[in-house]
Amino acid sequence: MPSNQVDFTSLQILDYSLINNLKKDEFLSQLRNALLHVGFLYVKKHPIPEKLITKIKSYSDQLFNLPTSEKLRIEMCNSPRFLGYDKLAAEKTKDIR
């Protein structure tokens, strides 16, 4: 395996309660590692209400169920802040696989 790839067999789970237990540096170190080396993670014991998470997922479903022409109106390349929709395989990275 090339040195720029990471081999992992499980999803990193971060415990948000560490922030309030004088272990903020530990949490931030785990967060940084997960974001830089894996790209995704799961946060447990966070303060976000389940009702809000459900509502946000609903909005996400609505967005991705829009016709492509509607999604392209909010395409990321049209945003001065690099926010918006990006179609599958639209992003190009340096030739790293």
CORTA-V58939 format. One record per residue. N is the residue number from 1. SS is DSSP state (A for helix, B for strand, O for the rest). PHI is phi as a letter, one per 20 degrees, with the letter a starting at -180 (999 if undefined). OMEGA is omega as a letter, one per 20 degrees, with the letter a starting at -180 (NA if undefined). Layout:
BEGIN
N&SS&PHI&OMEGA ; N&SS&PHI&OMEGA
END
This chain:
BEGIN
1&O&999&r ; 2&O&g&a ; 3&O&f&a ; 4&O&e&r ; 5&O&d&a ; 6&O&d&r ; 7&O&d&r ; 8&O&b&a ; 9&O&d&r ; 10&O&b&r ; 11&O&f&r ; 12&O&f&r ; 13&B&d&r ; 14&B&d&a ; 15&B&d&a ; 16&A&f&a ; 17&A&f&r ; 18&A&f&r ; 19&A&f&a ; 20&A&e&a ; 21&O&d&r ; 22&O&l&r ; 23&O&c&a ; 24&A&g&a ; 25&A&f&r ; 26&A&f&r ; 27&A&f&a ; 28&A&f&r ; 29&A&f&r ; 30&A&f&r ; 31&A&f&r ; 32&A&g&r ; 33&A&g&a ; 34&A&f&a ; 35&A&f&a ; 36&A&f&a ; 37&A&d&r ; 38&O&d&r ; 39&O&o&r ; 40&O&b&a ; 41&O&a&r ; 42&B&c&r ; 43&B&d&r ; 44&B&d&r ; 45&O&l&r ; 46&O&e&a ; 47&O&e&a ; 48&O&e&a ; 49&O&f&r ; 50&A&g&r ; 51&A&f&r ; 52&A&f&r ; 53&A&f&r ; 54&A&f&r ; 55&A&f&r ; 56&A&f&r ; 57&A&f&r ; 58&A&f&r ; 59&A&f&r ; 60&A&f&r ; 61&A&g&r ; 62&A&f&r ; 63&A&f&a ; 64&A&f&r ; 65&O&e&r ; 66&O&f&r ; 67&O&f&a ; 68&A&g&a ; 69&A&f&r ; 70&A&f&a ; 71&A&f&a ; 72&A&f&r ; 73&A&f&r ; 74&O&d&a ; 75&B&f&a ; 76&A&g&a ; 77&A&f&r ; 78&A&e&a ; 79&O&d&r ; 80&O&f&a ; 81&O&d&r ; 82&O&l&r ; 83&O&d&r ; 84&O&p&a ; 85&B&f&r ; 86&O&c&a ; 87&O&f&a ; 88&O&g&r ; 89&O&m&r ; 90&O&f&a ; 91&O&e&r ; 92&O&d&r ; 93&O&c&r ; 94&O&g&a ; 95&O&f&r ; 96&O&d&a ; 97&O&c&NA
END
